[in-house]
Amino acid sequence: MAQQIAADGGDDPMNQIDDRLAKVEKITISFETFKKALKRNFLDEPDRWGRSYVLRLYPPFEAEMEAEYYESEQGVHYNDEWNEKPIHISPETIMLEETDFFSTYGGVEWPTEANTRSEFSEEEIEEGGGIEKFVEEGRRIFWEELKHSLPEEFDIGRVSHYAPHTVELEWEDVE
């Protein structure tokens, strides 16, 4: 159930509720969409040209929303004729709710060739089918571990820098 902190107004946005977000109680997120955005935005080589990969909520804002994958470019602005502007949520921000997992990946580090080579001997890697297989298996394990650490709630006020507003997260495609 969504929780809302009453604001007393003032000039500080952190004391005000974003009217768009105040309507939202639950966000449905496909794990595959989340995974794609997190991987492209944070785990793989980050885009150095001002592009980020986010989960986007499109207006009109309602009690139940579905997050969609969106490639956001720095400097691209919304049409001023829109009544309400979309909300962008970076997947990393969602995982900050689960500090046990995301601060250290729960002991599971995003597998790269370099850190895999430091974890296993060359003999083990060769016997196991090569570095690519080890990295691939490590990444499969990473995603499986992540599925067990997905938060059930999220403070959506973080993304707009307004007062806290906690919403329920419903995850799809998590088997």
C-alpha positions in Angstrom: 0.0 0.0 0.0 1.3 3.4 -0.9 2.4 5.7 1.9 2.5 9.4 1.7 4.1 12.0 4.0 2.1 15.2 4.3 3.9 18.3 3.3 3.6 21.7 4.9 4.7 23.5 1.8 7.5 25.9 1.8 10.1 26.5 -0.9 12.1 23.3 -0.3 11.0 20.6 -2.8 12.0 17.9 -0.3 9.1 19.1 1.8 6.6 19.1 -1.1 4.8 16.1 -2.7 5.1 15.8 -6.5 1.5 15.8 -7.6 2.2 13.3 -10.4 3.7 10.8 -8.0 1.2 11.2 -5.2 -1.3 9.4 -7.5 1.0 6.3 -7.9 0.5 3.4 -5.5 2.0 0.4 -7.4 4.5 0.1 -10.3 4.8 -3.1 -12.3 8.3 -3.8 -13.7 9.3 -6.6 -16.0 12.5 -8.1 -14.7 13.8 -8.4 -18.3 13.2 -4.6 -18.8 14.9 -3.8 -15.5 17.8 -6.2 -16.3 18.3 -4.5 -19.8 18.4 -1.0 -18.3 20.6 -2.0 -15.4 23.1 -3.8 -17.6 23.4 -1.1 -20.2 23.4 1.8 -17.7 25.5 0.5 -14.9 27.1 -2.9 -15.4 28.4 -2.8 -18.9 30.5 0.0 -20.3 28.5 3.1 -19.4 27.6 5.5 -22.2 29.9 8.4 -22.0 27.8 10.6 -24.3 25.0 11.6 -21.9 22.7 8.7 -22.6 21.2 6.7 -19.7 18.8 3.8 -19.7 15.8 4.2 -17.4 12.4 2.8 -16.5 9.9 5.4 -17.6 6.4 6.1 -16.3 4.2 7.8 -18.9 1.3 10.1 -18.0 -1.5 10.1 -17.1 -0.3 9.0 -13.7 -2.6 6.6 -12.0 -2.7 4.3 -8.9 -1.2 1.4 -10.9 1.6 2.1 -13.5 3.8 0.0 -15.7 7.4 1.0 -16.1 8.8 0.9 -19.7 12.4 0.8 -21.0 13.6 4.2 -22.3 16.8 5.6 -23.6 17.2 9.0 -22.2 19.6 11.6 -23.7 21.1 14.4 -21.7 19.9 17.8 -23.0 16.7 16.5 -24.6 13.8 18.3 -23.1 10.1 17.5 -23.1 7.5 19.2 -25.2 6.2 22.3 -23.2 2.7 21.5 -24.4 2.5 18.3 -22.3 0.3 18.6 -19.3 2.4 16.1 -17.3 5.9 15.1 -18.0 7.1 11.4 -17.7 9.1 10.2 -14.7 12.4 8.4 -15.2 13.7 5.9 -12.7 17.2 4.6 -12.9 17.4 0.9 -12.1 20.3 1.6 -9.8 18.1 3.9 -7.7 15.7 1.0 -7.1 18.4 -1.3 -6.0 19.6 1.3 -3.5 16.5 0.3 -1.5 18.3 -3.1 -1.1 21.6 -1.8 0.3 22.6 -5.3 1.4 22.7 -6.5 -2.2 23.7 -3.4 -4.2 26.4 -2.0 -2.0 28.4 -5.2 -2.4 26.3 -7.2 -4.8 25.6 -9.5 -1.8 29.1 -10.9 -2.4 28.3 -11.4 -6.0 30.4 -9.0 -8.2 29.4 -8.3 -11.8 31.6 -10.9 -13.6 34.2 -9.5 -16.0 37.1 -11.3 -17.6 39.5 -9.6 -15.3 37.8 -10.4 -12.0 37.0 -13.9 -13.1 40.7 -14.5 -13.9 41.6 -13.2 -10.4 39.1 -15.6 -8.8 40.0 -18.8 -10.6 43.3 -20.4 -11.7 44.2 -20.7 -15.4 44.0 -24.5 -15.0 40.4 -24.2 -13.6 39.4 -21.9 -16.4 40.8 -24.1 -19.0 39.2 -27.2 -17.6 35.9 -25.4 -17.3 35.7 -24.5 -21.0 37.5 -21.2 -21.1 37.1 -17.7 -19.7 34.0 -16.9 -21.7 32.1 -19.8 -20.2 33.2 -18.8 -16.7 32.1 -15.1 -17.2 28.8 -16.3 -18.8 28.1 -18.6 -15.9 29.0 -15.9 -13.4 26.6 -13.5 -15.0 23.8 -16.0 -14.9 24.4 -16.5 -11.2 24.5 -12.7 -10.7 21.0 -12.3 -12.3 19.6 -15.2 -10.2 21.0 -13.7 -7.0 19.5 -10.3 -8.0 16.1 -11.8 -8.5 16.1 -12.7 -4.8 17.0 -9.2 -3.7 14.4 -7.2 -5.6 12.7 -4.7 -3.3 9.0 -4.9 -2.7 8.7 -1.1 -2.1 10.4 2.0 -3.5 10.6 5.6 -2.4 9.6 7.2 -5.7 10.1 10.7 -4.2 13.9 10.1 -4.7 13.6 10.4 -8.4 12.0 13.8 -8.5 13.7 15.1 -5.4 10.4 15.7 -3.6 9.1 14.5 -0.3 9.2 10.7 0.2 6.4 8.7 -1.4 6.7 4.9 -1.0 5.1 2.7 -3.7 4.7 -1.0 -4.1 6.8 -2.7 -6.7 5.3 -5.7 -8.6 7.9 -7.7 -10.5 7.0 -9.7 -13.7 9.1 -12.4 -15.3 10.8 -13.4 -12.1 10.7 -17.2 -12.0 
